[in-house]
Amino acid sequence: MTQVLVPPHGSALTPDTTLSIHGIDPATHVPVTWHVSSLDDDGAPGTYLVEKAQGDIRSPALWMQAQRDAQVVGLTEVLALVRQVLEDA
């Protein structure tokens, strides 16, 4: 099952909002959770922090303890990630 939690229509992904994506990693075929956060308030408008952790993680406490890979990307890469996860569902 794939779950993508998105902000309400017409609202932006703000620094206090996290996009949580649950799906399958196409490379490893195991459950993965991604969190996407805006970096606008950190002086990098139009950029996002994408963190990826193995497993279907829904608990904030578990997320904080998970080993995560992180990268900074633009909106185009965020949209590509969401499309990829939805297509692989």
Helices and strands as residue ranges (DSSP letters): E 3-5, E 18-24, E 31-38, G 40-42, E 47-54, H 60-65, E 69-74, H 75-88
